[in-house]
Amino acid sequence: MEELPHLLISKLRELATIFRSFDVIHWVEWLKEDVKLIEDGDLEGIHHLLSEYGGMGSITDVFITPKAGYKIAEDDISQVNNQISSMLSEIYSNAIDIKRDQSML
């Protein structure tokens, strides 16, 4: 497996850890499935991951705030959500690159 898939897996695990810390369990399970498939060299992991983006209720709709029921200090809301947004952008970009050049898996 080439470097980009390893980087993607690392980012997916990091995001899953953040989500787990705020009990965003639904997305933790999705990300774990993506990691497993990508580690196995299965392109379905990339398709599964990309299907999580866009539309109502997508992974990009996650916003950690007390109003949404998450336990987070008011002072941490911007930093945490900016980190998640940045990671989601990087993950999406990496997944698109792998999809374009499937030989990376």
Summary of the structure (lengths in Angstrom):
residues: 105
radius of gyration: 13.9
end to end distance: 5.4
largest distance: 44.2
contacts: 286
relative contact order: 0.19
helix: 73%
strand: 0%
